[in-house]
Amino acid sequence: MKTSATILASALLSLAASTAQAQFQRNVYVNGQHLNAAQLAVLQQMHCAWIPDGAYWINTRSGAWGYAGNGRVQGYVGDPCRRGGGGRRKSLSERGLLYTPGDLNFR
């Protein structure tokens, strides 16, 4: 009886571990190939942004990318890097739009 309880507990722990691992597995496909965690990390670093799960195509010559099954170019790898990284919008002071109360004259 004790042995069967141990086997059952081991089976449940194995199932829980595999479920947790599957829960955090990313599903990113590029040019028909599933990217592993290391490949995805490199691509995200090159792109300067998080890449959502999905299927994409990338033209390795031009850097153009789009969604699998759709030939329309959605952007270029590294675009967020040129915009300041990660799609972050510039702050008001970086855009020259931050004023102190004495800077504006209202009449």
Contacts in CASP RR format, 6 or more apart in sequence:
PFRMAT RR
TARGET T0000
AUTHOR 0000-0000-0000
METHOD contacts of the structure
MODEL  1
MKTSATILASALLSLAASTAQAQFQRNVYVNGQHLNAAQLAVLQQMHCAW
IPDGAYWINTRSGAWGYAGNGRVQGYVGDPCRRGGGGRRKSLSERGLLYT
PGDLNFR
26 35 0 8 1.000
26 37 0 8 1.000
26 40 0 8 1.000
26 53 0 8 1.000
27 34 0 8 1.000
27 53 0 8 1.000
27 54 0 8 1.000
28 34 0 8 1.000
28 35 0 8 1.000
28 40 0 8 1.000
28 43 0 8 1.000
28 51 0 8 1.000
28 52 0 8 1.000
28 53 0 8 1.000
28 54 0 8 1.000
28 56 0 8 1.000
29 35 0 8 1.000
29 54 0 8 1.000
29 55 0 8 1.000
29 56 0 8 1.000
29 68 0 8 1.000
30 43 0 8 1.000
30 55 0 8 1.000
30 56 0 8 1.000
30 57 0 8 1.000
30 58 0 8 1.000
31 56 0 8 1.000
31 57 0 8 1.000
31 58 0 8 1.000
32 55 0 8 1.000
32 68 0 8 1.000
35 43 0 8 1.000
40 51 0 8 1.000
43 51 0 8 1.000
43 77 0 8 1.000
44 50 0 8 1.000
44 51 0 8 1.000
46 77 0 8 1.000
46 78 0 8 1.000
47 77 0 8 1.000
47 78 0 8 1.000
47 79 0 8 1.000
47 80 0 8 1.000
47 81 0 8 1.000
48 78 0 8 1.000
48 80 0 8 1.000
48 81 0 8 1.000
48 84 0 8 1.000
48 85 0 8 1.000
48 86 0 8 1.000
48 87 0 8 1.000
49 78 0 8 1.000
49 80 0 8 1.000
49 85 0 8 1.000
49 86 0 8 1.000
49 87 0 8 1.000
50 86 0 8 1.000
54 67 0 8 1.000
54 68 0 8 1.000
55 67 0 8 1.000
55 68 0 8 1.000
55 69 0 8 1.000
56 65 0 8 1.000
56 66 0 8 1.000
56 67 0 8 1.000
56 68 0 8 1.000
57 65 0 8 1.000
57 66 0 8 1.000
57 67 0 8 1.000
57 68 0 8 1.000
57 69 0 8 1.000
57 71 0 8 1.000
58 64 0 8 1.000
58 65 0 8 1.000
58 66 0 8 1.000
58 77 0 8 1.000
59 65 0 8 1.000
62 76 0 8 1.000
63 76 0 8 1.000
63 77 0 8 1.000
64 73 0 8 1.000
64 75 0 8 1.000
64 76 0 8 1.000
64 77 0 8 1.000
65 73 0 8 1.000
65 74 0 8 1.000
65 75 0 8 1.000
65 76 0 8 1.000
65 77 0 8 1.000
66 72 0 8 1.000
66 73 0 8 1.000
66 74 0 8 1.000
66 75 0 8 1.000
67 74 0 8 1.000
80 86 0 8 1.000
80 87 0 8 1.000
84 90 0 8 1.000
91 98 0 8 1.000
92 98 0 8 1.000
END
